Amino acid sequence: MLYKGSSSALELYELDATYRALFENNGMAMAVVNETMTIALVNRAFEELSGYSKSQLENEMKWMQLVHEDDRAYMSGHHIMCAWTPISSNRHCMFRIARKDGQIRDVYLSMTNIPGTRKGIFSMADIMEAMSSPCQQQLALSI
């Protein structure tokens, strides 16, 4: 890990590798979005959820293009701006995305700003997929 006052090339490499592993393998669809709402970086789970490839998303698509048209007014309001506010209680919400193939998915969004930048990290979970999982179906049958 990189410690204050220390910046060896090896430590920087290890820190970068750690963050990349967390970003790519945490199970959530994740995107880094800049202040113009352009998607700057996505992980594989985000590609799978949206139906778009990295090359179609990164530095090509605005975040709001993925939001279902009926949810855009809500999402363009104060909830999205919370990503740029250091302290906010409205960092989580549910909305619908429109996938590339036209499917509509209900998702849960958690967002936060990246300190010292005008970028935010958006993490999404497909609620529909979670509700249809074998564990969830087993729970529903036991109730």
N, C-alpha and C positions, 0 to 999 in steps of 0.2 A: 504494500500500500504506500501511497505517497503521503509523506508527513510534512508538516509546515517546515519550511526552510530546506527541504530536500527535494531534488528534482532530477535524479539520475535517469538516464535513458531506460534502464531496466525497470525502474519503478513506474515510469510513465507508461511503458509498454504493458506492464502488469495491470495497472489501473484501467487502461483502455480495454484490455482483454476482459477484465472483470465486468465493466459496464456493458460491453457488447454482449457478453454471455447473459447478463441479467435482462437486457433489452430483448434479445432474441428468444430466450427460453423461459420466460416467466409465465407463459400460458395465456397472457392477455394480448389482445390486439392493441398495439401501441403505435403512436405517431408523435413526432415532434412537429409542431406547427408554429410558424413565425408570426410576427405581429400583423402581417397583411393577410393572415389566415391561409397562407400557402402551406401545403404539406411539404416539409423538408426531409423527413426521414420516416420510414415505416419498417416494421418487422414482418416476418413471414405470416404471423397470425393475422395481422392487419390486411395483408394481401388476400388471405383466405376468406376473411369476413366480408371484405368489400367486393371481391371478385376481380379487382384490378391488379395489375402487376406493379412492381416497384417503379419501373420506368414510366408507367402511365400516371403514377401518383406523385412521386418525388419531384418537387420543383415544377410540376405541371398542373396540378389540380388544387383548387381551393377547398378547404375543409367543408364549407357549406354546400358544395356540389354533391356531397354524399348524404346530406341530411334530407330526409323525405320532405317534399314540398309543403305538406301540411304542418310540419314541425319547424320550419325555417324561421318564422317570426319569433317563436319562443326561444329557439337556440341562438338567434342573433342578438337577443336581448342581454340582460345583465349576467346571465349564466355563463356565457362564453367569455365575457370580460373578466370573470373571476380568475381565469387562467393567468391574467397579467397582474392581478392584485396580490401582493405578498400575503395578506391575511384576509381570508374570506371563509364564510360558512357555507357558501353555495357552490362547492366544488364538485358536487355529485348530482347527476340527474339521469332520467330515462327519456329516451326518444327513439325514433325510428330512422334507420338508414335505408337508402335505396341502393341495392347492389347493382353491379354492372349488368347482370342477367335479368334485372327487373324485380327480383325478389325483394320483399320488404322484411326487414329484421328489426325486432325490438332489442335495444341494447341499453346497457347501464354504462354510464360514462363517469370516470373520475379524472379530474384534471388538476394540474398544478403548474406553477411557473418554474422555470429554470433560473435560479438566483444569478443575478448579474447580467441577464440577457432579456430580450423581448421575445422569448420563445416559451412555449408551453409544452408539457407532455400530456397527451390525451391517452388514457387507457380505457379500453372498452371490452365488455363481456357480452356475448350474445345470450340474452335472457331466454329466448325461444329454445336455443340448443340446451341450455342448462335445465330448463323445465321438462325437456323430453329425454333427459338422460336416464339410464337404467336405475340409478340410485333414486332419482326423483320419482320415477314411476313406482318403484318399490315402496317408497314412503307414502305415496298417494293411496296405494292399495291397502296399506296397514292402518289407515285412518278410518 
